[in-house]
Amino acid sequence: MTIGRLRATGLLVLCGRLLVAGAALAEPAGSSWRWSGDLRVRYLVSAYIHGAKTVQTMPIRVRLGGSGQSTDGRWAWGVQVATNPNFVWAREVGAGGGNMGARADVGIDHAWLSYRAKPHWQVTAGKAEPPFWVTEAIIDPDITAEHLSATYTTNLGGWRVSNVGSYLPLNANAPLASFAVGDQLRAGRGQLDGALAWYQFLGTHQAPTPLPMDHLSVLHGRAVWTVPTRTRIPVQFGVDGFYNLSARTRAAGWELRADLPRVGRSRFSYCWRQVGLNATYANWADNEVGDRTGIRSAMRAEWYYRLCQNLTFRIGACHFEPTTGNPKSAAHRLKMDFTARF
């Protein structure tokens, strides 16, 4: 049997395991429950400029789970199984080169419980996305981590105000650090939203380059301006800035972003960023652009198209240049995603 057939057989078995695991989850009594899942096939080409090397991969991600809440709205919960849940950045099994997991593992990706003390407080515990409103340059969208978080929300003179604090033990998802704590204050009014946050990673020696310290203390500010349009999705312009107070050099980073409105079934987004080598926690940063940190300049444009109600196509192109320490990592990257939701 060829390697391609073995991979195809393995992926079919993997999908079967996911469906069996999802079917084993019982719907709690006296509550609402909603199933969800997706299958994503990605084609990724990375052309490294100075090294004259091209890497092609075709990773596949499968997720299946559900979420629900009690009838009084105080309790909420969610659980999700996924492919390769123990890989830090992505829930993918791959064909070709690259850094995605080679084994078709299936495990718990989400498992969380939340309690809302009306009207202002909410406490969440379990494994889920970190609770902060951040750019991908700080936390990759596929990151999930065990955490205990408390959120306070209110309205002050027409301003939407929230504060979230979280403790995150990192041993399971990021073995190069012991734990992290963070706090974020967010406020918004009308079409303007802003936030100021502080993240502390302790016991940290991050990849790709160990820091001359055992912790990171990152200060992060962001602002997003939403411009109303005649379409259902408004135009958004955003800016992020972050700085590692614990580092003396290459400690700053920033990102500019624009999300343009939907035209028919299409949507377009663009971002431009620079991330110092010591600016943030590399093991959590966006892994689709360079080496996650140490980026002198990175530009990414993406186009989304909804083929039908539950099937979408996305194509993205980016160019990134590293800091002078690793010039061979400069590359052009092309990404195509087909995602089916169910």
N, C-alpha and C positions, 0 to 999 in steps of 0.2 A: 504494500500500500504506500502511495506517495506521501510526502510530507504535507502537501496541500490537502489531500483527502483526510489525513489524520487530523489536521487542524479543523477542517469542516466538521468532521465527526465529533471532535471535542467540543466545538461550539454548540452543536445541536444537543449534546448531552448536557452542557452547561445551561442552556435555555430550559431544558426539562427540569433540571434541579431547581432552577429559580421558580418555575411554576409550581412545583411540588411544595417548595418552602412557603410560597405565598398562600397556597391553598390550605396549608396547615394553620394559618393564623385565623383565629375565631373572632367574629364580630362581638364586641362587648355588649352586654344587655343594657337597655335604657340609655342608648347613646346613638349618635350619628357616626357613620363610618364611610370613608371614601377610598376606593382602591385607585392606584395610579402606577404607572411604569413607563419605561421607554427603552428603545433599542436604537443605538447610534452606531453607524458605520462611518469611519473617518479615513480619508486618504490624505497622507501628509508627506510632503516633499521638502527636504531641507538641502539647500545648495550652499555649501561653505565656500566663501569667495577665495580666500588665500590658500586654503588647504586643497582646493580643486577636488572636492569630494561631495558627492550627492548621496543622501540617505532617504530611502522611501519606506514608509510604514503604512499599515492598514489596521489600526487597532479597532476593536469592537467593544462597546460597553452595553451591559444589560442591567436594568434596575427594576425592582418590583416591590411595592409596599403599600402602605395605607396609613391614613391618619383619621382621627375622629375627636369628638368632644362630648362631654356629658350634656344632658338636656338643659341644665341650668347655666351652661357656658363657663363654669368655673374650672373644670378639668379638661385638659387636652392631651393627646398622646400621638405618637407616630412610631412606625417601625418600617424599615426598608432593608432588603437584601440586595446585594450587588456583586458584580464580578470584581475580583481582585480588591477587596475592601481594605486590605492592610498596606497597599501601596500608598505612599504619602500623597501624591498629586492627583492621580487619575484612577478611575474605576474601569480599566481597560485590560483586555487580553489581546495580544498582538500577533500580526503576521509581518515578517520583515524585521528590520533593525529597530533601533530606538531604545528607550529606557522604560517602556511599559512592561508589565509583568508577563513572564513567559508561561506561567502556569494558569490553568483555568480554575482559579479558586473562587468560591462563593462564600459569603459571610455577611454578617450584620454591618450595614453601613450607617443606618440610623436606628436609634432606640431611645426615645426621650419621653419625659412626662412633665407636664406644665400645670401649675395651679395659679389661677387669677383671683386675687383678693380685691374685689371691686371697691372703688372704680379705678384705682391707680396702680396697684402693685401686681407683678407677675414674677413667679419663680419657676425656673426651668432646670431640670437635671437630666443627664444622659449623654448620648452621643449624637451630635448633630453639627450643622455648620456653626462656627463661632458667631456670637450674637452681634458683632459689630458691623456698622455701615462703612465699608471700606472699598478702596480700589483693589483691583486684581494684582497690582504691584506689591501689595502687602499680604493679602490672603487670596490664594487661588480658589475659584468657585467650587472645585471638587473636594476641598479640604473638609473633613469632618473630624471632630475631636470630642473626647469626653469633657464635659464642663458642668459647672454649677453657676447659674447666672440669676441675677435679680434685676428687674427693670421697673422703673417708675415713670409713668406718663401723666401729663396734666396739660391744662391750657391756661396760660397766663396772659391776660390782656390781648387775646387774639393770636398769641404765639403758641404753636404746638411745641411742647418741650418734653424731652425724655432723657433719662439717664440710665445706662446699663453698666453694671459691674460684673466681672466674671473671673472665676478661677478655673484654670485648665491644666490638669496634669498631662504632660506630653509624652510619657514613656511609651505608650502604645503606638502613637501616630508619628512621633518625631523623636527617635531614641537619642538624638544628639543633644537634647535639652531635658531638664528635669520638670519644670512647670512654668506656667505663665499666668500673669494677672493683668487685667486691663479695666479701664473705665472710660466711658464715652458719654459726653454731653452733647445732645442734638437739639436744635431749635429750627423752626420754620414758620414762615408766614407768607400767605399768598403763593407766589411762584418761586420763592427763594428758600432753600434749605441749607443749613450749615452744621458742622460738627467739629468738636475738638476732643481728641482722645489721647490716651497714654497707655502704652503696652510695655510690660516688663517681662522679658524672657530671662530666666535664671538658670545657671548651670549650662550655658550654651557654648558649644564650639561648632559653628555652622559650616556647612559646605557652601560653595566649593573651596573656600579659603578659611582656615581657622582664624578667629578673631584674637587679638592680643588681650582678651578679657574673658570673663566667665559669665557675662550677662549683656543684654541689650536693653536700653531704655529709650523707646521710640515715641516721639511726640508727633501727632498726626492731625492736620487740619484739612477740611474739605468744604467746598461750597458747590451747589448745583442750582442752576437757574433754569426753570421750566417755562418755555414760551408757548402759550396756547396757539393752536392752529385749528383749521377746519376739519382735520383728520382726528381719528380717535386717539392717536398716539402723538403727543406734543413733541416739539423739539427741545432737547436738553443740552445745556452746555455746562461742563464741570471742570473744576480745578482741584488738585490735591497737592499738598506739600507735606513732607515728613522728614524728620531729623533724628538721628540716633545720638542722644545726649551722652552716651558712654564712649563714643568713638571720637578720636581727634582728627582723623582724616577720612575723606570719602564717605562722609556720614549723612549726606543730604540726598533727597530725591524729590521729583515732582512729576505730575502727569496732567495733561490737558486732554479733554475728551469732548466730542460732539456726537450726539445721536440724532439723526435726521428723521423726519416723520415718515410714516408709511405712505407709499404711493401705490395704490392698488394692493397687491399682495407682497410688496417689497419694503425693505427697510435698510438703511445704511448707517454705519457707525465708523468713527475714526478716533484714534488716540495717538498721542505723542508723549513719550516719557523718557526720563533719565533717572537712573537709580545707582547711587554710589554703592561700592562694594560692601560697605559696612552700614548701609542706610537702614536696612530692615532685616527680618529673620528670613534668610534665603530658603530654608526648608519649607516655608509656607508660601512663598511668593509664586507668582504666575510662571509656570514652567514652559509655556509656549513661546516665550520671548527670551532668547539668549540663555544665559546661565542663571537667570532669576534675579541676580544682583550683579553689580559691576558692569552696568550698561551705560555707555556714553551717550547713545542716542538710539531710540527704537520708535518706529512708526508702524502702525497697524491699521488696516482698513478692512471692514467686513460688510458683506451684503447678504441679507436674509431674504428668502422667498418661501412663502407658504404654498406648497403644491396642492394640498387639500386640507381638510380640517385637522387631521392628525399626522400629517407628514410635512416636514420642512426640509429645506435645503439651505445650507450656508456655505459661502466661500469667503475665505479670508487670505490676505497677503500681508506679510510684514517684512521689514528689513531692520536688522539690529547690528549695532557696532559695540563691541566690548570696550572696556578701559584698556589702556596701553599694555597691561600685564598679560593679555591673552588675545592678540590680534587675529589669530587663526579661527576664532569663533565667530567672526563676522559672517552673516549669512542672509540669504533671502529664503523665505519660507512660504509655501503655499499649502492651504488646508481646505478640504472639502468635506462637509458633514451631511449625511442623510440621517434624519432622526424621525422615528415612528413612535408616537405616544399612544398609550392604551390605558 
